[in-house]
Amino acid sequence: MADTYVDLVNSGLGKQLASKLGLPKPAKLRRYRPGSDFPEGSVLVLGKGQAADAAAHAMLAWNLDVRRHAQEVDRVGAVIIDYTGLTSPRDLGKVALELASVLRKLRAGGRIITISRPAPGIGTGAASGTPAGAEAQDPAVAAARQGVVGFVRSVAQEMRGGTTANGILVADGVSADAPSVVGALRFFLSGRSAFVAGQFLTVTDERGDSTVDWDQPVAGKVAVVTGAARGIGAQIARTLAHAGAKVIVVDVPAAGEALARLANELHVSALQLDVTDPGAGEKILDLAAERYGTLDLLVHNAGITRDKMLANMDQGKWDSVIAVNVESQLRITRAVLASDMMGERPRIVCLASTSGVAGNRGQTNYAASKAAVIGAVAATAPLIAEKGGTINAVAPGFIESEMTAKIPAARRQISRRLNSLQQGGLPEDVAQTITFLLSDAAGGINGQTLRVCGQNLVGA
């Protein structure tokens, strides 16, 4: 369902009325389009060190106008900040104030990206399994590193015009020019990250491929998408197919007609299957073997809601949500990892939710299931790493879909505005993020949960 308010406040009369009445003025976001994917204007690289040099080198190869001094730029499309050498919280300020001096020059749809090291045992760093080196144990170093997180998330809330701020955390022992550091930089610069704000990706090892074709990042890979008949699942299938993958779309028999239409549209294979079937994993593998002889990518998108306040919850509603949203993922993942069908670099992405991060009124069962997905991803990461692969989760916030279209109108409008970008995301925002995480450009990113929520301002 389209957000007509965004169109209204970006038109002449609507823009004037919004200004006079003090109404939110969400910008039209710069989304991924082949051939025009970078922000307009120069890219300013601040800070000194290997990360700054590596970022500048990569972006010059992408034919971007890279500058190293704030006074050199008039039109800024993006700012990259190297914070990898922090030793004290005092070190944060100089570069932060350099950024402040150019903020008014930022173009619409701009990007601010920090590259830093994670603080051990805290938040994002702990979830990534980051090794706690001797240097990182120093309280001053840890304080400075964690300070970057608060800085980025606050900057993201101050941005306007569809500009976002995000960070790349480079684990201790991983070089600042590792392939997936370059891949994450490209992702955050691009329109693929349009609805990702105030978030961090941790690069945990040196794996990955920085030479991936950005327009066809999963070319030739065989991908399975569950819950694919409609909504976000259908868009994931479309995006992967357009990005070069051979897709198998999966959904329940009751959605067979919609699934067949999608398969015919994309000229791909379809499988009618209930993911809670104890043999679902084997049936998926059998079809992949029959059609393609291998399976490279798996997207666990199938999910349901059975919302009720906890006082009104019953066993059936609770159990069905857990069964579909998390137990099916665990069972299918086990089958896939035990099989010899997976390619050399297997990649799995699981759909979580911001409800699983922050909770949500009336969704105790759903939030529990999605938090469980996040836990399962973190625990599975070392198991799939042994096979040369990765598993990550994507946690969407408010996304314009058939599900959110059923929310009462007033609540829907409020939900759209409660993030830094002041609008709902689109299914393609989720699909583009998943496509990146499935690509070899993200081969050094494992066990992460990335929120695609516009930096939702409610909860954690």
VOPAGU-2260 file (C-alpha; in pm, 1 decimal, decimal comma):
REM VOPAGU-2260
SITE   aa  ch    i         X         Y         Z
SITE  MET   A    0       0,0       0,0       0,0
SITE  ALA   A    1     150,6     332,0    -110,3
SITE  ASP   A    2     221,7     611,3     134,3
SITE  THR   A    3      46,6     897,9     -45,3
SITE  TYR   A    4     155,9    1140,4     226,8
SITE  VAL   A    5     517,9    1119,9     103,9
SITE  ASP   A    6     406,7    1222,8    -244,3
SITE  LEU   A    7     190,1    1501,6    -102,1
SITE  VAL   A    8     461,5    1671,1     104,4
SITE  ASN   A    9     708,3    1650,9    -183,3
SITE  SER   A   10     475,5    1842,8    -416,0
SITE  GLY   A   11     455,0    2222,3    -436,0
SITE  LEU   A   12     138,0    2298,2    -236,6
SITE  GLY   A   13     174,4    2001,0      -1,4
SITE  LYS   A   14     531,4    2099,7      77,5
SITE  GLN   A   15     422,4    2453,2     167,6
SITE  LEU   A   16     138,0    2329,1     387,5
SITE  ALA   A   17     363,9    2084,2     571,9
SITE  SER   A   18     611,5    2364,7     645,2
SITE  LYS   A   19     344,1    2602,5     771,0
SITE  LEU   A   20     178,7    2339,5     989,9
SITE  GLY   A   21     502,2    2187,0    1117,8
SITE  LEU   A   22     415,9    1844,0     979,2
SITE  PRO   A   23     672,3    1570,2     908,2
SITE  LYS   A   24     833,1    1603,3     564,7
SITE  PRO   A   25     972,5    1263,0     468,8
SITE  ALA   A   26    1186,9    1267,6     156,5
SITE  LYS   A   27    1160,2    1032,5    -138,0
SITE  LEU   A   28    1440,9     786,3     -79,9
SITE  ARG   A   29    1723,0     717,6    -322,0
SITE  ARG   A   30    1675,3     348,9    -398,1
SITE  TYR   A   31    1888,1     114,0    -602,6
SITE  ARG   A   32    1871,7     157,9    -977,1
SITE  PRO   A   33    2127,7       2,3   -1214,0
SITE  GLY   A   34    2363,6     261,6   -1355,0
SITE  SER   A   35    2283,5     540,2   -1107,1
SITE  ASP   A   36    2347,0     394,6    -766,4
SITE  PHE   A   37    2585,2     635,8    -593,9
SITE  PRO   A   38    2496,1     960,6    -415,0
SITE  GLU   A   39    2538,4    1287,4    -603,2
SITE  GLY   A   40    2840,5    1498,0    -518,2
SITE  SER   A   41    3188,8    1438,1    -383,3
SITE  VAL   A   42    3273,7    1172,9    -125,9
SITE  LEU   A   43    3470,5    1314,1     166,5
SITE  VAL   A   44    3699,0    1077,4     357,1
SITE  LEU   A   45    3783,1    1194,5     709,3
SITE  GLY   A   46    4042,3    1052,9     945,3
SITE  LYS   A   47    4380,0     895,7     883,3
SITE  GLY   A   48    4468,4     531,3     873,3
SITE  GLN   A   49    4438,5     212,6     672,2
SITE  ALA   A   50    4059,0     225,3     664,4
SITE  ALA   A   51    4055,2     577,0     519,0
SITE  ASP   A   52    4311,7     483,0     256,0
SITE  ALA   A   53    4132,2     157,7     168,7
SITE  ALA   A   54    3795,3     332,1     137,5
SITE  ALA   A   55    3942,4     605,6     -81,4
SITE  HIS   A   56    4113,4     346,5    -302,6
SITE  ALA   A   57    3792,2     145,3    -346,0
SITE  MET   A   58    3578,9     449,1    -425,1
SITE  LEU   A   59    3829,2     583,0    -679,7
SITE  ALA   A   60    3794,2     247,2    -855,7
SITE  TRP   A   61    3418,0     313,2    -863,0
SITE  ASN   A   62    3490,2     646,4   -1039,7
SITE  LEU   A   63    3373,0     858,0    -747,3
SITE  ASP   A   64    3509,2    1205,7    -676,0
SITE  VAL   A   65    3701,7    1136,5    -354,9
SITE  ARG   A   66    3830,3    1421,0    -136,9
SITE  ARG   A   67    4033,5    1406,9     185,6
SITE  HIS   A   68    3986,5    1761,2     320,6
SITE  ALA   A   69    3656,6    1924,5     421,3
SITE  GLN   A   70    3749,4    2262,1     274,6
SITE  GLU   A   71    3785,3    2103,3     -70,6
SITE  VAL   A   72    3419,4    2016,9    -118,0
SITE  ASP   A   73    3111,0    2220,6    -208,2
SITE  ARG   A   74    2859,3    1945,6    -290,7
SITE  VAL   A   75    2887,2    1643,4     -62,1
SITE  GLY   A   76    2726,1    1313,8    -152,4
SITE  ALA   A   77    2877,6    1105,2     125,9
SITE  VAL   A   78    3118,4    1125,3     417,7
SITE  ILE   A   79    3332,6     828,3     524,6
SITE  ILE   A   80    3492,6     847,4     869,0
SITE  ASP   A   81    3787,2     631,1     974,4
SITE  TYR   A   82    3757,6     574,9    1349,8
SITE  THR   A   83    3963,4     254,4    1359,3
SITE  GLY   A   84    4252,0     413,3    1550,2
SITE  LEU   A   85    4056,3     537,4    1852,6
SITE  THR   A   86    4236,2     509,4    2186,8
SITE  SER   A   87    4029,7     750,2    2400,6
SITE  PRO   A   88    3681,1     906,2    2396,2
SITE  ARG   A   89    3858,3    1238,3    2341,5
SITE  ASP   A   90    3956,0    1115,0    1993,7
SITE  LEU   A   91    3592,3    1117,8    1879,5
SITE  GLY   A   92    3552,4    1492,8    1875,2
SITE  LYS   A   93    3793,2    1623,8    1613,8
SITE  VAL   A   94    3657,0    1421,3    1323,5
SITE  ALA   A   95    3298,0    1459,0    1446,2
SITE  LEU   A   96    3333,5    1836,3    1427,0
SITE  GLU   A   97    3489,1    1808,8    1080,5
SITE  LEU   A   98    3172,3    1627,2     980,0
SITE  ALA   A   99    2967,1    1904,2    1139,8
SITE  SER   A  100    3138,3    2160,8     916,9
SITE  VAL   A  101    3007,3    1997,2     596,5
SITE  LEU   A  102    2661,6    1876,4     699,9
SITE  ARG   A  103    2489,6    2171,9     534,7
SITE  LYS   A  104    2658,0    2075,1     207,9
SITE  LEU   A  105    2512,7    1723,6     207,5
SITE  ARG   A  106    2298,1    1642,7     -92,4
SITE  ALA   A  107    1960,8    1469,8     -62,9
SITE  GLY   A  108    2000,2    1094,1     -37,5
SITE  GLY   A  109    2349,3    1132,7     105,4
SITE  ARG   A  110    2537,2     884,7     320,5
SITE  ILE   A  111    2748,0     906,5     635,9
SITE  ILE   A  112    2946,2     590,3     709,5
SITE  THR   A  113    3189,2     521,7     992,4
SITE  ILE   A  114    3451,2     247,6     990,2
SITE  SER   A  115    3560,7     148,2    1340,2
SITE  ARG   A  116    3645,0    -142,5    1568,9
SITE  PRO   A  117    3382,3    -298,0    1799,6
SITE  ALA   A  118    3396,8    -264,3    2176,2
SITE  PRO   A  119    3428,4    -613,3    2329,8
SITE  GLY   A  120    3134,2    -766,7    2509,4
SITE  ILE   A  121    2893,7    -481,8    2435,5
SITE  GLY   A  122    2594,8    -477,6    2201,4
SITE  THR   A  123    2692,2    -516,3    1837,1
SITE  GLY   A  124    3046,1    -632,2    1904,9
SITE  ALA   A  125    2936,4    -908,0    2141,8
SITE  ALA   A  126    2676,4   -1037,3    1899,6
SITE  SER   A  127    2937,6   -1067,0    1627,8
SITE  GLY   A  128    3162,6   -1297,9    1826,3
SITE  THR   A  129    3441,2   -1040,4    1807,0
SITE  PRO   A  130    3764,5   -1152,0    1971,4
SITE  ALA   A  131    3860,0    -934,7    2267,3
SITE  GLY   A  132    4222,6    -843,5    2200,2
SITE  ALA   A  133    4452,0    -694,0    2463,0
SITE  GLU   A  134    4412,3    -344,7    2322,0
SITE  ALA   A  135    4032,5    -370,8    2317,3
SITE  GLN   A  136    4032,1    -461,8    2688,4
SITE  ASP   A  137    4158,6    -113,3    2778,2
SITE  PRO   A  138    3854,0      68,6    2923,9
SITE  ALA   A  139    3944,5     392,5    2743,5
SITE  VAL   A  140    3967,1     211,5    2408,5
SITE  ALA   A  141    3639,3      27,1    2469,3
SITE  ALA   A  142    3469,1     351,8    2571,7
SITE  ALA   A  143    3583,8     527,8    2257,0
SITE  ARG   A  144    3474,6     238,7    2034,0
SITE  GLN   A  145    3130,5     220,9    2189,0
SITE  GLY   A  146    3106,6     598,3    2165,4
SITE  VAL   A  147    3101,0     561,2    1787,6
SITE  VAL   A  148    2772,6     368,0    1816,2
SITE  GLY   A  149    2596,3     646,7    2004,7
SITE  PHE   A  150    2745,4     906,1    1771,3
SITE  VAL   A  151    2626,0     733,5    1453,6
SITE  ARG   A  152    2277,4     665,3    1583,2
SITE  SER   A  153    2234,7    1025,3    1693,7
SITE  VAL   A  154    2365,3    1161,7    1363,8
SITE  ALA   A  155    2120,2     936,7    1179,3
SITE  GLN   A  156    1831,8    1091,8    1371,5
SITE  GLU   A  157    1945,2    1442,4    1277,5
SITE  MET   A  158    1962,9    1379,8     903,0
SITE  ARG   A  159    1702,0    1499,3     654,2
SITE  GLY   A  160    1643,3    1460,3     281,3
SITE  GLY   A  161    1671,2    1081,9     288,7
SITE  THR   A  162    2031,4    1092,5     413,4
SITE  THR   A  163    2134,3     801,6     635,8
SITE  ALA   A  164    2417,7     729,3     878,7
SITE  ASN   A  165    2547,8     375,9     938,7
SITE  GLY   A  166    2864,7     205,7    1055,1
SITE  ILE   A  167    3099,8     -76,5     964,1
SITE  LEU   A  168    3264,9    -254,8    1256,9
SITE  VAL   A  169    3588,1    -432,7    1166,6
SITE  ALA   A  170    3667,1    -709,1    1414,3
SITE  ASP   A  171    4008,8    -708,0    1578,9
SITE  GLY   A  172    4243,4    -910,2    1363,4
SITE  VAL   A  173    4057,6    -827,6    1040,4
SITE  SER   A  174    4224,4    -580,7     804,6
SITE  ALA   A  175    4044,8    -258,7     723,5
SITE  ASP   A  176    4065,7    -337,9     351,9
SITE  ALA   A  177    3913,6    -687,5     381,7
SITE  PRO   A  178    3674,7    -770,2      94,6
SITE  SER   A  179    3360,7    -752,1     308,3
SITE  VAL   A  180    3462,4    -413,9     451,5
SITE  VAL   A  181    3467,7    -290,7      92,1
SITE  GLY   A  182    3140,1    -474,9      25,2
SITE  ALA   A  183    2968,6    -320,2     327,3
SITE  LEU   A  184    3094,6      23,4     221,5
SITE  ARG   A  185    2945,0     -25,5    -123,7
SITE  PHE   A  186    2616,4    -145,5      26,4
SITE  PHE   A  187    2581,2     151,1     261,5
SITE  LEU   A  188    2671,2     398,1     -16,5
SITE  SER   A  189    2420,6     243,6    -254,0
SITE  GLY   A  190    2045,5     270,9    -287,7
SITE  ARG   A  191    2019,8     -89,7    -167,6
SITE  SER   A  192    2047,3      50,0     188,1
SITE  ALA   A  193    1781,9     322,5     143,4
SITE  PHE   A  194    1579,4     216,2     450,2
SITE  VAL   A  195    1876,8     116,8     667,1
SITE  ALA   A  196    1966,3     392,2     915,8
SITE  GLY   A  197    2155,3     401,3    1245,0
SITE  GLN   A  198    2274,6      42,4    1198,2
SITE  PHE   A  199    2605,2    -145,5    1208,5
SITE  LEU   A  200    2748,0    -439,5    1018,8
SITE  THR   A  201    3038,9    -628,1    1172,3
SITE  VAL   A  202    3296,4    -786,4     943,2
SITE  THR   A  203    3420,0   -1090,7    1132,8
SITE  ASP   A  204    3684,2   -1232,3     898,4
SITE  GLU   A  205    3880,2   -1181,2     576,6
SITE  ARG   A  206    3651,2   -1384,9     352,1
SITE  GLY   A  207    3452,4   -1232,6      70,6
SITE  ASP   A  208    3494,0   -1103,9    -282,7
SITE  SER   A  209    3524,2    -730,8    -349,0
SITE  THR   A  210    3501,4    -783,4    -726,6
SITE  VAL   A  211    3138,7    -900,4    -728,9
SITE  ASP   A  212    2928,7    -757,6   -1014,1
SITE  TRP   A  213    2705,8    -515,4    -822,5
SITE  ASP   A  214    2421,3    -543,3   -1074,0
SITE  GLN   A  215    2434,7    -926,1   -1077,6
SITE  PRO   A  216    2571,3   -1008,8    -730,9
SITE  VAL   A  217    2425,2   -1362,1    -712,4
SITE  ALA   A  218    2461,6   -1456,6   -1078,9
SITE  GLY   A  219    2441,5   -1829,4   -1140,1
SITE  LYS   A  220    2356,3   -1915,6    -777,3
SITE  VAL   A  221    2061,2   -2142,9    -695,9
SITE  ALA   A  222    1835,4   -1980,1    -436,9
SITE  VAL   A  223    1530,7   -2100,7    -242,1
SITE  VAL   A  224    1284,7   -1848,4     -98,7
SITE  THR   A  225    1012,6   -1970,0     139,5
SITE  GLY   A  226     685,7   -1782,5     187,8
SITE  ALA   A  227     734,6   -1646,9    -163,0
SITE  ALA   A  228     380,5   -1625,7    -300,2
SITE  ARG   A  229     319,7   -1262,2    -211,1
SITE  GLY   A  230     442,7    -953,4     -28,9
SITE  ILE   A  231     804,0    -935,5      87,4
SITE  GLY   A  232     869,2   -1296,4     -16,4
SITE  ALA   A  233     761,4   -1234,1    -375,2
SITE  GLN   A  234     980,5    -923,9    -391,8
SITE  ILE   A  235    1279,1   -1118,8    -257,5
SITE  ALA   A  236    1228,9   -1374,6    -534,6
SITE  ARG   A  237    1201,0   -1101,6    -798,7
SITE  THR   A  238    1509,6    -921,0    -676,6
SITE  LEU   A  239    1718,6   -1237,2    -663,0
SITE  ALA   A  240    1604,8   -1339,1   -1011,0
SITE  HIS   A  241    1691,5    -994,5   -1149,6
SITE  ALA   A  242    2028,7   -1021,9    -971,5
SITE  GLY   A  243    2109,1   -1338,2   -1166,1
SITE  ALA   A  244    1998,4   -1620,7    -935,3
SITE  LYS   A  245    1813,9   -1936,8   -1035,5
SITE  VAL   A  246    1522,6   -1921,6    -793,5
SITE  ILE   A  247    1294,2   -2185,1    -644,1
SITE  VAL   A  248     986,8   -2026,9    -484,8
SITE  VAL   A  249     815,0   -2211,2    -199,8
SITE  ASP   A  250     480,4   -2154,8     -27,7
SITE  VAL   A  251     187,0   -2344,6     118,3
SITE  PRO   A  252     -60,6   -2523,0    -112,6
SITE  ALA   A  253    -330,5   -2270,7     -18,1
SITE  ALA   A  254    -118,8   -2002,1    -190,3
SITE  GLY   A  255     -64,4   -2222,5    -494,7
SITE  GLU   A  256    -235,1   -1995,4    -746,3
SITE  ALA   A  257     -34,1   -1687,2    -643,4
SITE  LEU   A  258     283,3   -1897,2    -631,6
SITE  ALA   A  259     222,5   -2025,8    -983,9
SITE  ARG   A  260     169,6   -1670,6   -1113,0
SITE  LEU   A  261     499,4   -1560,2    -961,4
SITE  ALA   A  262     684,0   -1862,7   -1099,1
SITE  ASN   A  263     542,6   -1794,9   -1447,4
SITE  GLU   A  264     631,3   -1425,2   -1421,5
SITE  LEU   A  265     992,8   -1500,6   -1331,6
SITE  HIS   A  266    1025,2   -1826,5   -1528,7
SITE  VAL   A  267    1141,4   -2009,8   -1217,2
SITE  SER   A  268    1057,7   -2332,8   -1034,7
SITE  ALA   A  269     784,1   -2352,3    -770,9
SITE  LEU   A  270     722,7   -2590,8    -482,6
SITE  GLN   A  271     397,1   -2607,7    -288,5
SITE  LEU   A  272     503,9   -2702,0      61,5
SITE  ASP   A  273     414,5   -2635,3     422,7
SITE  VAL   A  274     745,9   -2544,6     590,1
SITE  THR   A  275     627,1   -2707,3     912,8
SITE  ASP   A  276     627,4   -3045,4     735,6
SITE  PRO   A  277     893,7   -3254,9     914,8
SITE  GLY   A  278    1038,1   -3346,7     574,2
SITE  ALA   A  279    1033,9   -2993,8     430,2
SITE  GLY   A  280    1412,3   -2962,9     416,0
SITE  GLU   A  281    1453,8   -3289,8     227,7
SITE  LYS   A  282    1176,4   -3196,5     -19,4
SITE  ILE   A  283    1344,4   -2863,1     -92,8
SITE  LEU   A  284    1678,4   -3036,7    -143,5
SITE  ASP   A  285    1521,5   -3300,2    -369,1
SITE  LEU   A  286    1373,1   -3035,6    -600,2
SITE  ALA   A  287    1698,3   -2837,1    -608,7
SITE  ALA   A  288    1888,0   -3157,6    -695,2
SITE  GLU   A  289    1640,8   -3247,2    -968,3
SITE  ARG   A  290    1638,1   -2903,1   -1132,2
SITE  TYR   A  291    1989,7   -2770,1   -1072,5
SITE  GLY   A  292    2205,6   -3028,0    -897,0
SITE  THR   A  293    2298,2   -2789,5    -615,8
SITE  LEU   A  294    2169,2   -2531,6    -369,2
SITE  ASP   A  295    2367,0   -2216,8    -284,3
SITE  LEU   A  296    2130,9   -1970,7    -116,0
SITE  LEU   A  297    1839,1   -2009,6     124,0
SITE  VAL   A  298    1601,8   -1736,7     242,5
SITE  HIS   A  299    1378,6   -1826,8     536,2
SITE  ASN   A  300    1096,8   -1579,5     474,7
SITE  ALA   A  301     787,3   -1785,3     563,5
SITE  GLY   A  302     613,6   -1644,3     867,9
SITE  ILE   A  303     274,5   -1581,6    1025,5
SITE  THR   A  304     118,3   -1361,3    1291,9
SITE  ARG   A  305    -153,2   -1457,1    1537,4
SITE  ASP   A  306    -171,8   -1136,6    1738,4
SITE  LYS   A  307    -347,1   -1121,3    2073,8
SITE  MET   A  308    -279,6    -957,0    2405,8
SITE  LEU   A  309    -114,2   -1215,0    2628,3
SITE  ALA   A  310    -423,0   -1230,0    2853,4
SITE  ASN   A  311    -619,4   -1351,2    2548,5
SITE  MET   A  312    -353,6   -1578,6    2401,8
SITE  ASP   A  313    -425,5   -1950,7    2360,6
SITE  GLN   A  314    -201,8   -2250,9    2300,8
SITE  GLY   A  315    -294,2   -2281,1    1933,8
SITE  LYS   A  316    -201,9   -1922,5    1845,7
SITE  TRP   A  317     123,1   -1946,1    2038,6
SITE  ASP   A  318     234,6   -2282,1    1901,7
SITE  SER   A  319     148,1   -2209,5    1537,2
SITE  VAL   A  320     359,7   -1892,7    1530,9
SITE  ILE   A  321     658,1   -2065,9    1692,3
SITE  ALA   A  322     623,3   -2361,2    1454,7
SITE  VAL   A  323     623,0   -2155,1    1135,5
SITE  ASN   A  324     849,4   -1866,5    1230,1
SITE  VAL   A  325    1137,3   -2042,6    1401,2
SITE  GLU   A  326    1104,1   -2420,7    1435,0
SITE  SER   A  327    1064,8   -2464,5    1058,3
SITE  GLN   A  328    1378,9   -2257,7    1000,9
SITE  LEU   A  329    1578,3   -2465,5    1247,9
SITE  ARG   A  330    1463,2   -2792,9    1093,3
SITE  ILE   A  331    1523,9   -2690,5     731,2
SITE  THR   A  332    1862,3   -2536,7     812,5
SITE  ARG   A  333    1972,1   -2857,6     985,8
SITE  ALA   A  334    1872,3   -3060,9     680,9
SITE  VAL   A  335    2049,8   -2827,2     441,5
SITE  LEU   A  336    2373,2   -2815,1     642,6
SITE  ALA   A  337    2374,0   -3193,8     676,9
SITE  SER   A  338    2337,1   -3236,4     302,4
SITE  ASP   A  339    2615,7   -3258,8      45,1
SITE  MET   A  340    2396,0   -3051,7    -187,8
SITE  MET   A  341    2512,2   -2711,1     -70,0
SITE  GLY   A  342    2763,7   -2521,4    -280,5
SITE  GLU   A  343    3112,9   -2420,0    -170,6
SITE  ARG   A  344    2993,3   -2094,3     -13,8
SITE  PRO   A  345    2644,3   -2157,5     126,8
SITE  ARG   A  346    2455,7   -1849,8     238,0
SITE  ILE   A  347    2139,1   -1832,5     448,5
SITE  VAL   A  348    1933,4   -1528,1     543,6
SITE  CYS   A  349    1652,7   -1553,0     799,1
SITE  LEU   A  350    1369,8   -1304,0     839,4
SITE  ALA   A  351    1352,4   -1169,9    1192,6
SITE  SER   A  352    1168,3    -851,3    1291,1
SITE  THR   A  353    1213,0    -537,1    1496,7
SITE  SER   A  354     942,9    -693,1    1717,3
SITE  GLY   A  355    1204,5    -951,8    1806,8
SITE  VAL   A  356    1449,4    -673,3    1898,4
SITE  ALA   A  357    1226,1    -434,8    2092,8
SITE  GLY   A  358     904,6    -629,2    2152,7
SITE  ASN   A  359     559,6    -514,8    2046,2
SITE  ARG   A  360     226,9    -483,2    2222,3
SITE  GLY   A  361      -7,2    -769,2    2138,2
SITE  GLN   A  362     271,4    -976,2    1977,8
SITE  THR   A  363     427,5   -1178,8    2257,6
SITE  ASN   A  364     422,1   -1496,3    2048,1
SITE  TYR   A  365     549,5   -1324,6    1732,2
SITE  ALA   A  366     819,6   -1126,1    1915,5
SITE  ALA   A  367     938,2   -1440,0    2094,5
SITE  SER   A  368     960,9   -1626,7    1764,8
SITE  LYS   A  369    1156,2   -1349,6    1592,5
SITE  ALA   A  370    1392,7   -1303,0    1886,6
SITE  ALA   A  371    1446,9   -1678,3    1869,7
SITE  VAL   A  372    1545,0   -1643,5    1503,0
SITE  ILE   A  373    1813,7   -1391,2    1600,8
SITE  GLY   A  374    1948,1   -1632,2    1861,8
SITE  ALA   A  375    1945,4   -1923,7    1619,8
SITE  VAL   A  376    2136,9   -1723,3    1359,0
SITE  ALA   A  377    2411,4   -1628,9    1605,9
SITE  ALA   A  378    2446,9   -1991,8    1719,6
SITE  THR   A  379    2446,1   -2134,5    1366,2
SITE  ALA   A  380    2710,8   -1890,6    1239,6
SITE  PRO   A  381    3016,3   -2094,4    1350,1
SITE  LEU   A  382    2860,3   -2416,4    1217,1
SITE  ILE   A  383    2809,3   -2279,7     866,5
SITE  ALA   A  384    3146,3   -2101,8     876,4
SITE  GLU   A  385    3307,9   -2446,4     893,6
SITE  LYS   A  386    3153,2   -2510,1     551,5
SITE  GLY   A  387    3274,6   -2176,6     411,3
SITE  GLY   A  388    2932,9   -2014,8     441,5
SITE  THR   A  389    2741,2   -1748,0     628,7
SITE  ILE   A  390    2405,4   -1705,3     798,0
SITE  ASN   A  391    2256,2   -1368,8     885,1
SITE  ALA   A  392    1918,5   -1222,3     976,7
SITE  VAL   A  393    1730,0    -921,0     846,6
SITE  ALA   A  394    1485,7    -753,5    1085,1
SITE  PRO   A  395    1231,9    -539,4     897,9
SITE  GLY   A  396    1045,4    -259,3    1070,6
SITE  PHE   A  397     729,6    -103,2     925,2
SITE  ILE   A  398     719,7    -216,4     561,3
SITE  GLU   A  399     438,2    -124,2     321,8
SITE  SER   A  400     272,8    -460,3     257,2
SITE  GLU   A  401     -58,6    -644,8     262,9
SITE  MET   A  402      -2,1    -712,2     632,2
SITE  THR   A  403      55,2    -348,7     732,3
SITE  ALA   A  404    -228,3    -233,6     504,2
SITE  LYS   A  405    -467,3    -407,9     745,7
SITE  ILE   A  406    -355,5    -188,9    1037,4
SITE  PRO   A  407    -614,9      80,1    1124,3
SITE  ALA   A  408    -545,6     401,3     929,1
SITE  ALA   A  409    -452,5     626,7    1223,0
SITE  ARG   A  410    -216,1     370,4    1375,1
SITE  ARG   A  411     -66,2     303,4    1034,0
SITE  GLN   A  412      17,7     671,6     985,7
SITE  ILE   A  413     178,5     692,0    1329,9
SITE  SER   A  414     381,1     376,3    1266,0
SITE  ARG   A  415     512,3     519,2     939,2
SITE  ARG   A  416     645,5     836,6    1103,3
SITE  LEU   A  417     814,9     673,7    1403,8
SITE  ASN   A  418    1157,1     637,5    1247,4
SITE  SER   A  419    1436,9     866,5    1139,5
SITE  LEU   A  420    1321,5     861,0     775,2
SITE  GLN   A  421     958,6     933,6     877,2
SITE  GLN   A  422     807,0     677,7     638,8
SITE  GLY   A  423     746,2     310,1     586,6
SITE  GLY   A  424     991,4      98,9     393,8
SITE  LEU   A  425     912,8     -98,0      79,1
SITE  PRO   A  426     946,1    -473,2      22,7
SITE  GLU   A  427    1232,8    -397,5    -215,3
SITE  ASP   A  428    1429,7    -244,5      74,8
SITE  VAL   A  429    1421,2    -579,6     253,8
SITE  ALA   A  430    1491,5    -770,5     -66,8
SITE  GLN   A  431    1793,0    -558,9    -162,0
SITE  THR   A  432    1945,2    -600,7     183,7
SITE  ILE   A  433    1898,2    -976,9     164,7
SITE  THR   A  434    2053,1    -984,7    -182,4
SITE  PHE   A  435    2363,8    -812,1     -50,3
SITE  LEU   A  436    2395,6   -1051,7     245,8
SITE  LEU   A  437    2361,2   -1349,1       9,6
SITE  SER   A  438    2635,7   -1220,6    -219,5
SITE  ASP   A  439    3004,7   -1305,1    -192,1
SITE  ALA   A  440    3067,6    -936,3    -121,1
SITE  ALA   A  441    2931,3   -1013,4     227,6
SITE  GLY   A  442    3132,3   -1332,6     274,0
SITE  GLY   A  443    3301,7   -1197,4     587,1
SITE  ILE   A  444    2974,6   -1099,3     756,0
SITE  ASN   A  445    2835,7   -1385,1     963,8
SITE  GLY   A  446    2590,1   -1421,9    1253,1
SITE  GLN   A  447    2462,5   -1064,6    1221,1
SITE  THR   A  448    2112,2    -918,7    1246,0
SITE  LEU   A  449    2065,7    -608,8    1032,4
SITE  ARG   A  450    1756,9    -395,4    1092,5
SITE  VAL   A  451    1580,8    -255,4     784,8
SITE  CYS   A  452    1358,1     -14,7     971,1
SITE  GLY   A  453    1459,5     344,4     894,0
SITE  GLN   A  454    1594,4     355,9    1251,0
SITE  ASN   A  455    1270,0     287,3    1427,0
SITE  LEU   A  456    1254,0     511,5    1733,4
SITE  VAL   A  457    1045,4     282,3    1954,5
SITE  GLY   A  458    1207,9      29,0    2185,3
SITE  ALA   A  459    1564,7     -96,8    2164,3
